[in-house]
């Protein structure tokens, strides 16, 4: 909560751009590092495949590893584009150049992006849309926290 309040205060005070994105089907984007098997769903079972299991290549909703794998993949993508993850709050990523400052705050599957220049924000949206299906929610006017 403190990081969100601080970031929103900075964005408002400095008149920065503030965009909100939603990542569709967040938890199915994680690549599994270990072998994970699941039984075939009852609705798909028949006499030929009863008792068989499936090996998962990607995480799915409800899988214990899903949120960790999503976070790992997002962190990897952002790091490869010169974002640095905050040591104080792992949901905050920062990128600073000589003339620009960009910050990303991750809240489950929502991303708040703020910065003093629109160009890096637009570039980031293109990168994220390439990796995921992103829903651009426009300028952030409100942000719900549970």
C-alpha positions in Angstrom: 0.0 0.0 0.0 2.8 2.4 0.9 4.5 1.9 -2.5 1.2 2.4 -4.4 0.5 5.6 -2.5 4.0 6.9 -3.0 4.0 6.2 -6.7 0.6 7.8 -7.2 1.7 10.8 -5.2 4.9 11.2 -7.3 2.9 10.8 -10.6 0.4 13.4 -9.5 2.9 15.9 -8.1 5.2 15.8 -11.1 2.3 15.5 -13.7 3.7 12.2 -15.0 1.8 10.0 -17.4 -0.1 7.2 -15.6 -1.4 4.2 -17.5 -3.1 1.0 -16.4 -2.8 -2.3 -18.1 -4.4 -5.7 -17.4 -2.7 -8.9 -18.4 -5.2 -11.4 -19.8 -5.0 -15.0 -18.6 -2.0 -14.1 -16.4 -1.2 -17.4 -14.8 -1.2 -19.4 -18.0 1.9 -17.6 -19.3 4.3 -19.1 -16.8 6.7 -21.8 -18.1 7.1 -24.7 -15.7 10.6 -25.5 -14.5 9.7 -28.9 -13.0 7.7 -31.8 -14.1 4.0 -31.4 -13.2 1.3 -34.0 -14.0 -2.5 -33.8 -13.6 -5.2 -36.3 -14.1 -7.5 -35.9 -17.1 -10.6 -33.8 -16.3 -13.7 -36.0 -15.6 -15.5 -34.5 -18.6 -12.8 -35.5 -21.0 -12.3 -39.1 -19.7 -13.5 -42.0 -21.6 -12.8 -45.8 -21.5 -9.6 -45.3 -23.6 -7.9 -42.7 -21.4 -9.2 -43.5 -17.9 -6.3 -43.4 -15.4 -4.0 -41.5 -17.7 -2.3 -38.2 -16.7 -1.1 -35.1 -18.6 2.3 -33.5 -18.3 1.9 -29.7 -18.1 4.3 -27.5 -20.0 2.7 -24.2 -18.9 1.1 -23.3 -15.6 -2.7 -23.2 -15.2 -5.1 -21.5 -12.8 -5.1 -23.2 -9.4 -1.6 -24.6 -9.8 0.6 -23.7 -6.8 3.5 -22.6 -9.0 1.3 -20.4 -11.3 1.8 -17.0 -9.6 5.5 -17.7 -8.9 6.0 -18.6 -12.6 4.1 -15.6 -13.9 6.2 -13.3 -11.7 9.4 -15.0 -12.7 8.6 -14.5 -16.4 7.5 -10.9 -16.0 10.6 -10.1 -14.0 12.8 -11.7 -16.7 11.1 -9.7 -19.5 11.4 -6.4 -17.6 15.0 -7.0 -16.6 15.9 -7.7 -20.2 14.6 -4.2 -21.0 16.8 -2.5 -18.4 14.2 -2.3 -15.6 15.5 -2.9 -12.1 13.4 -4.6 -9.5 13.2 -2.7 -6.2 14.8 -4.4 -3.2 12.3 -2.7 -0.9 9.2 -3.8 -2.8 9.5 -6.6 -5.3 6.3 -5.4 -7.1 8.1 -2.2 -8.2 10.3 -2.0 -11.3 12.3 1.1 -12.2 14.1 2.3 -15.4 16.1 5.5 -15.5 18.0 7.0 -18.4 19.6 10.4 -18.7 16.3 12.1 -19.5 13.5 9.6 -18.6 12.2 7.9 -15.6 9.7 5.0 -15.8 8.1 2.9 -13.0 6.0 -0.2 -13.2 4.0 -1.4 -10.2 2.6 -4.9 -10.4 -0.6 -5.9 -8.6 -1.6 -9.5 -9.3 -2.4 -9.1 -13.1 -2.7 -5.3 -13.2 0.2 -3.0 -14.1 0.4 0.7 -13.3 3.0 2.4 -15.4 4.1 5.9 -14.8 6.9 8.1 -16.0 7.9 11.6 -17.2 8.0 10.6 -20.9 5.4 8.8 -23.0 7.9 7.2 -25.3 9.3 4.6 -22.9 5.7 3.8 -21.7 4.5 3.2 -25.3 7.6 1.0 -26.0 6.9 -1.0 -22.9 3.3 -1.5 -23.9 4.5 -2.9 -27.3 7.0 -5.3 -25.5 4.4 -6.5 -23.1 1.7 -7.0 -25.8 4.2 -9.0 -27.8 4.8 -11.4 -24.8 1.2 -11.4 -23.4 -2.3 -10.4 -24.4 -2.6 -7.0 -22.8 -5.7 -5.0 -22.2 -4.9 -1.3 -22.1 -7.3 0.3 -19.6 -6.3 3.8 -20.4 -5.1 6.6 -18.1 -5.4 5.5 -14.5 -8.2 7.4 -12.8 -8.8 4.9 -10.0 -7.1 1.8 -8.6 -8.9 -0.7 -6.4 -7.0 -2.6 -3.7 -8.4 -5.4 -1.8 
